[in-house]
Amino acid sequence: MLATLDPATGTFTAAKDGYYHVDCQVLFNGSNSGCVVLDIIVDDNDSNGQGVYCGPLGAQSLSVSTVVHLAAASTLTCLAGNQLAMSETVGGPLNYEVARNFIAISAVP
């Protein structure tokens, strides 16, 4: 099994047990204000890293970087959300004033 990142959903699936370095980033380009939370989620239920930004969302970015342990076939997503709109998976479709998003995952030897 090869490790995969599904670009339609932003879901990464680990090929083997091990440690992985994860970088997630969202760039907002809107006019609203509020708080944005960016979580690294393992297997749909376990937050392994979190960043929070509160203020105007015009040309602001938020990033989270961490190392996580994943079992083979575990999934990982970066989830951005706020009180003004529904959540969005980083690497998946863009919605709510998100101009760009980014996810990078690499195995740690």
C-alpha positions as CSV (number, residue, x, y, z in Angstrom):
1,M,0.0,0.0,0.0
2,L,1.3,3.5,-0.9
3,A,0.6,6.5,1.2
4,T,-2.0,8.7,-0.4
5,L,-3.4,12.2,-0.2
6,D,-6.8,12.5,-1.8
7,P,-6.9,16.0,-3.3
8,A,-10.7,15.9,-3.4
9,T,-11.1,15.5,0.3
10,G,-7.7,16.5,1.7
11,T,-7.4,13.1,3.5
12,F,-4.0,11.5,3.9
13,T,-3.8,7.7,4.4
14,A,-0.5,6.3,5.9
15,A,1.1,3.4,4.1
16,K,2.9,2.1,7.2
17,D,3.3,2.7,10.9
18,G,5.7,5.5,11.8
19,Y,6.1,9.1,12.6
20,Y,5.1,11.8,10.1
21,H,5.9,15.5,10.0
22,V,2.7,17.5,9.1
23,D,2.4,21.1,7.9
24,C,-1.0,22.7,7.4
25,Q,-1.7,26.3,6.3
26,V,-4.7,28.3,5.3
27,L,-4.7,31.8,3.8
28,F,-7.8,33.9,4.2
29,N,-8.6,36.7,1.8
30,G,-11.9,38.1,3.0
31,S,-13.5,41.0,4.8
32,N,-15.1,39.3,7.8
33,S,-13.6,39.2,11.3
34,G,-13.7,36.2,13.7
35,C,-11.7,33.4,15.1
36,V,-10.3,30.6,13.0
37,V,-9.2,27.2,14.4
38,L,-6.9,24.9,12.4
39,D,-6.7,21.3,13.8
40,I,-4.6,18.3,12.7
41,I,-7.0,15.4,13.0
42,V,-6.1,11.7,13.1
43,D,-8.7,9.0,12.4
44,D,-11.5,11.6,12.4
45,N,-11.4,12.1,16.2
46,D,-8.1,13.0,17.7
47,S,-6.6,16.5,17.6
48,N,-2.8,16.4,17.4
49,G,-2.0,20.0,16.9
50,Q,-4.0,23.2,16.9
51,G,-3.6,26.9,15.9
52,V,-6.0,29.8,16.5
53,Y,-6.2,33.2,14.9
54,C,-8.7,35.9,15.9
55,G,-9.2,39.2,14.0
56,P,-9.8,40.4,10.5
57,L,-9.5,37.7,7.9
58,G,-8.2,39.8,5.1
59,A,-4.9,38.4,3.8
60,Q,-4.2,36.6,7.1
61,S,-2.7,33.1,7.3
62,L,-2.7,30.4,10.0
63,S,-0.4,27.4,10.1
64,V,0.2,24.4,12.3
65,S,3.2,22.1,12.2
66,T,3.7,18.9,14.3
67,V,5.0,15.4,14.3
68,V,2.4,12.6,14.8
69,H,2.6,8.8,15.0
70,L,0.3,7.1,12.6
71,A,-0.5,3.4,12.3
72,A,-0.8,1.8,8.8
73,A,-4.1,2.8,7.2
74,S,-4.6,5.7,9.7
75,T,-6.0,8.9,8.2
76,L,-5.0,12.4,8.8
77,T,-6.7,15.7,7.9
78,C,-6.2,19.3,8.6
79,L,-9.5,21.0,9.5
80,A,-10.1,24.8,9.5
81,G,-13.2,26.2,11.0
82,N,-14.8,29.2,12.6
83,Q,-18.0,30.5,14.1
84,L,-19.1,32.2,10.8
85,A,-19.0,29.2,8.5
86,M,-18.8,25.5,8.2
87,S,-15.5,23.6,8.6
88,E,-13.2,23.0,5.7
89,T,-10.6,20.3,5.1
90,V,-7.3,21.7,4.1
91,G,-6.3,20.2,0.7
92,G,-9.9,19.7,-0.2
93,P,-12.4,22.1,-1.9
94,L,-12.1,25.8,-0.9
95,N,-15.0,27.6,0.7
96,Y,-15.6,30.5,3.0
97,E,-13.1,33.2,2.0
98,V,-10.2,30.8,1.9
99,A,-7.9,32.0,-0.9
100,R,-5.4,29.1,-0.6
101,N,-4.7,26.1,1.6
102,F,-1.7,23.8,1.9
103,I,-0.8,20.5,3.4
104,A,2.5,18.8,3.4
105,I,3.3,15.4,5.0
106,S,6.6,13.6,5.1
107,A,7.7,10.4,6.9
108,V,10.3,10.9,9.7
109,P,13.1,8.4,9.3
